Amino acid sequence: MVALDWRIERSWRSWNNAETRHCSLRVVNRSEAAIDVLWVTWEGEEARYAVLQPDTAYNQPTYSTHVWRLRDYHSRALLMEHVAGDMAGDTTLVIEPCGQWKRCWRDS
């Protein structure tokens, strides 16, 4: 799987403000590898919320200003970093074979 630049990921962290709203995140693993679903805390640390095996999905309530990372469980390679409020409404992140990914969303 392809890793993202580690220098970028270190600067992201979750935050709250007056515009923060509730939303949901769905992660679908269509790859052949296990994936870590990680919330990035206020301090920029990663907190594991789930390990997705191949061909499984995970639903997570979240907030629009929360940062989520998806990593290859074994290599720790960063597959995707997503701010829940990047798109309007609820979001589905799909990890495809070979580290490809796509985002889908719908208005809440």
N, C-alpha and C positions, 0 to 999 in steps of 0.2 A: 504494500500500500504506500501511497505517496504522502510524505510528511510536509506540513507547512513550516514556514520559517519560524524557528523558536524565538527570535528576537521580537517578533510581533506579538506572540501569545503572552509573553511575560507582562505586558503593559495592560492587559484587560482585567477587569474585576467588576463584580456586580455592584449596583448602587440603587438607592431609592430617592425619589423626589415627588413633587406634587402631581406629576403626570403619570406616575407608576400605576398600572392597572393589571388586573388579574387576566391571565390567558392560559393556554395549555400548549404543551409540546408533545409531539408523538415522534418517536425515533423508530425507524424500520431498518432492520439489518438484513439486507439481501446478499451480503458478502459471504465469503467462505471462512471468515475469521470472527472470533469473539470481539466485541466492542465495549469499551468502558463509557458509560454515560456519567459525566462529571459536571457538577455545579461549581462555578468559580465564586468563591466567597468574597466578602467585603475586603478582605486583605489580599486577594488575588491567589489564594490557595485552592487546590482542587479537592472537592468532596465527592466521593463516589456515591451515586444514587442507584446504579444498576450495572450489571454486566449482561449484555445481550449476546446470546448464542446466535449462530447463523440461522436465518429464516425465522426470526422472532421480532416482536415489536414491544415497545414500552411507552406508556402514557404518563406524563408528569405535569401536574398543575404547577404553574410558575407565575412570574410577574414580568411585565414588559421591559424592565431594566435589568433582568438577570442574565448573566453570561453562562452559556453551556459549552462544554467541549466534548467531542467524541474522539476517543483514542483507540488505536489497535491495542487490545488487551495484552498481547505478548510483547510486541516491539515497543510499545508506548508512543508510537508515531502519532502525531496530531493529524486527524482526518478532517475535522471541521471545528470551527468556533462560531458560535451563533449567539447574538443578543436577541432575546425573546421578542422584543419590540421592534426588530428590524423590519418586520412586515406586519401589515394590519391583520388582526385576528389570530386565530389558532394556527399553529405551524406544524407541518410534518417534515422531518428530515429523513431522507432515504439514503442509506449507504449501499451502493451497488458493488458488484464484483470489481476487483482491480482498483479499489479505492475511489472510484467515481462517486459523486454524490449529487443530490438535487434537493431543493427546498420547494415545498408546496404550502399554500396557506389558504385560509378562508376567513372572511370577515366574521367577527363574533356578533 
